[in-house]
Amino acid sequence: MSNRKSDILSEIDRVAREIVGPFAPKADADGAFPEPSLSALAASGAFGLLSAESVGGKGLGLRQAAEVIERVARECGSTAMILAMHYSAAAVLEKYAPEALRREVAKDRLVTLAFSEAGSRSHFWAPVSTATAVASGVRLDAKKSWATSARHADYVWSSKPLAAEGASTIWFVPRTTAGLTVPGRFDGLGLRGNDSAPVLATAAVIPAANQLGADGGGFGIMMETVLPVFSILNAASSIGMMEAAVARAAEHAKATSFEHLGAPLRELPTIRAYLARMRVMTDQAKALLGDTLSAIESGRPDATLRVLESKASAGETSTAVLDLAMRVCGGAAFRKEVGVERLFRDTRAATVMAPTTDVLYDFIGKAVTGMDLF
Ligand SMILES: Cc1cc2nc3c(=O)[nH]c(=O)nc-3n(C[C@H](O)[C@H](O)[C@H](O)COP(=O)(O)OP(=O)(O)OC[C@H]3O[C@@H](n4cnc5c(N)ncnc54)[C@H](O)[C@@H]3O)c2cc1C
């Protein structure tokens, strides 16, 4: 590993251990946005990991971003998802935004995706919200159903095209744009710190120059740029949470004893077998993600299929691994001190984050039977 890579990754490791981890219980209990964790990550250079060095970024690749998300997810699922969404949006801005904005994003300007809508729900590739040319720019009207970091980030936003054929057009939308509102606050089952709220746009006007890519070119941007980054990083986040669950459940099995028998939990073959299954499932998801990254890096023809598989696999596996972690740790797992119940709740988001596992299975099934995906 070059010094440049190892320096940033070891600094992020320190930030994860010293700041992200200690803040995680508060993010979960209070639904608090993890500001201290994100400030420290920005200061470490993490926001610009995927941005070019010419705009102040680190110029690293998806493999290193996956490493970062996995490391952060071991401490705090909310922070990992905020950073994964930042990287997904930043990847679009790196390709289509002006240099000044790319510089800000690489430094400390948090960004996110605002794709999902109340109308088309998890079918993010088919927005029903509109963009209309007006004298002062482009008017957006939308009911976005979810945007991670809704009150804290600026948005990479989808709408129907202005005038062109095609399913969508992508925009950069500052959250301070007049006409945008974020109703209510996020009070979710898991990832409680990540401010995943709806965003409404009513006659919100942005400059026409905020268009990212061609009018009607949104589908291509979603599939070629966003899908690989988001799917890989979502998988990495699930894997980080599985790693944390294996470590915490194993520690509990070592450290907790039946005093009357003079034996720790790990003396029970069933407990060891559950832990073994957790380890095997975690390694399977990790190996598939590693192979997916190799497929992308070497331009293998199965790269897109692997991308879909790795998100489905890691999302489903993490749910199963956390079910087992709850079993291994018994009644103690229902309380906070073992540290698995937060992971149990946080992992569940991966299966319903679009493309949801059901949609991925449909796509993968179509691919293996030689059908078009759309
Ligand atoms: C914590 C969290 C953070 C999020 N952050 C963001 C964000 O930053 N930006 C963003 O754009 N979105 C975000 N989302 C939204 C997410 O990507 C999905 O769009 C959303 O979770 C879908 O919820 P829904 O109720 O609309 O699902 P629905 O679309 O109503 O789906 C309901 C069920 O139907 C299944 N289903 C749907 N279509 C099919 C199909 N074709 N075949 C088989 N089954 C199908 C689904 O798998 C699901 O089980 C976030 C979601 C969560 C939970």
The ligand as a MOL file (V3000), in Angstrom:
LIG
                    3D

  0  0  0     0  0            999 V3000
M  V30 BEGIN CTAB
M  V30 COUNTS 53 58 0 0 0
M  V30 BEGIN ATOM
M  V30 1 C -32.4570 4.6340 6.5080 0
M  V30 2 C -32.8000 4.9420 5.0810 0
M  V30 3 C -32.0670 5.8940 4.4020 0
M  V30 4 C -32.4060 6.2240 3.0730 0
M  V30 5 N -31.6820 7.1880 2.4210 0
M  V30 6 C -31.9960 7.5260 1.1450 0
M  V30 7 C -31.2960 8.5550 0.4600 0
M  V30 8 O -30.3420 9.1410 0.9710 0
M  V30 9 N -31.6870 8.8890 -0.8050 0
M  V30 10 C -32.7140 8.2420 -1.4200 0
M  V30 11 O -33.0020 8.5780 -2.5830 0
M  V30 12 N -33.4070 7.2660 -0.7990 0
M  V30 13 C -33.0660 6.9050 0.4710 0
M  V30 14 N -33.7830 5.9050 1.1140 0
M  V30 15 C -34.9390 5.3020 0.4380 0
M  V30 16 C -34.6450 3.9080 -0.0750 0
M  V30 17 O -33.6290 3.9230 -1.0560 0
M  V30 18 C -35.9150 3.2830 -0.6600 0
M  V30 19 O -36.4020 4.0630 -1.7080 0
M  V30 20 C -37.0150 3.1600 0.3710 0
M  V30 21 O -36.5000 2.5300 1.5290 0
M  V30 22 C -38.1560 2.3440 -0.1970 0
M  V30 23 O -39.2160 2.3590 0.7390 0
M  V30 24 P -40.7380 2.2910 0.2300 0
M  V30 25 O -41.5810 2.2560 1.4230 0
M  V30 26 O -40.9540 3.3790 -0.7720 0
M  V30 27 O -40.6880 0.8570 -0.5060 0
M  V30 28 P -41.6530 0.3260 -1.6480 0
M  V30 29 O -41.1070 0.7230 -2.9740 0
M  V30 30 O -43.0560 0.6930 -1.3340 0
M  V30 31 O -41.4590 -1.2390 -1.5100 0
M  V30 32 C -42.2510 -2.0670 -0.6230 0
M  V30 33 C -41.8100 -3.5030 -0.7740 0
M  V30 34 O -42.0300 -3.9130 -2.1310 0
M  V30 35 C -40.8470 -4.5050 -2.6490 0
M  V30 36 N -40.7580 -4.2350 -4.0910 0
M  V30 37 C -40.7810 -3.0280 -4.7030 0
M  V30 38 N -40.6330 -3.1670 -6.0460 0
M  V30 39 C -40.5220 -4.4800 -6.2810 0
M  V30 40 C -40.3310 -5.2580 -7.4470 0
M  V30 41 N -40.2590 -4.7060 -8.6570 0
M  V30 42 N -40.2440 -6.6030 -7.3040 0
M  V30 43 C -40.3400 -7.1860 -6.0900 0
M  V30 44 N -40.5170 -6.5020 -4.9500 0
M  V30 45 C -40.5940 -5.1730 -5.0410 0
M  V30 46 C -39.7220 -3.8440 -1.8940 0
M  V30 47 O -38.5450 -4.6610 -1.8810 0
M  V30 48 C -40.3180 -3.6990 -0.5090 0
M  V30 49 O -40.1070 -4.8650 0.2430 0
M  V30 50 C -33.4610 5.5530 2.4280 0
M  V30 51 C -34.1720 4.5580 3.1180 0
M  V30 52 C -33.8520 4.2560 4.4190 0
M  V30 53 C -34.6250 3.1810 5.1420 0
M  V30 END ATOM
M  V30 BEGIN BOND
M  V30 1 1 1 2
M  V30 2 1 2 3
M  V30 3 2 2 52
M  V30 4 2 3 4
M  V30 5 1 4 5
M  V30 6 1 4 50
M  V30 7 2 5 6
M  V30 8 1 6 7
M  V30 9 1 6 13
M  V30 10 2 7 8
M  V30 11 1 7 9
M  V30 12 1 9 10
M  V30 13 2 10 11
M  V30 14 1 10 12
M  V30 15 2 12 13
M  V30 16 1 13 14
M  V30 17 1 14 15
M  V30 18 1 14 50
M  V30 19 1 15 16
M  V30 20 1 16 17
M  V30 21 1 16 18
M  V30 22 1 18 19
M  V30 23 1 18 20
M  V30 24 1 20 21
M  V30 25 1 20 22
M  V30 26 1 22 23
M  V30 27 1 23 24
M  V30 28 2 24 25
M  V30 29 1 24 26
M  V30 30 1 24 27
M  V30 31 1 27 28
M  V30 32 2 28 29
M  V30 33 1 28 30
M  V30 34 1 28 31
M  V30 35 1 31 32
M  V30 36 1 32 33
M  V30 37 1 33 34
M  V30 38 1 33 48
M  V30 39 1 34 35
M  V30 40 1 35 36
M  V30 41 1 35 46
M  V30 42 1 36 37
M  V30 43 1 36 45
M  V30 44 2 37 38
M  V30 45 1 38 39
M  V30 46 1 39 40
M  V30 47 2 39 45
M  V30 48 1 40 41
M  V30 49 2 40 42
M  V30 50 1 42 43
M  V30 51 2 43 44
M  V30 52 1 44 45
M  V30 53 1 46 47
M  V30 54 1 46 48
M  V30 55 1 48 49
M  V30 56 2 50 51
M  V30 57 1 51 52
M  V30 58 1 52 53
M  V30 END BOND
M  V30 END CTAB
M  END
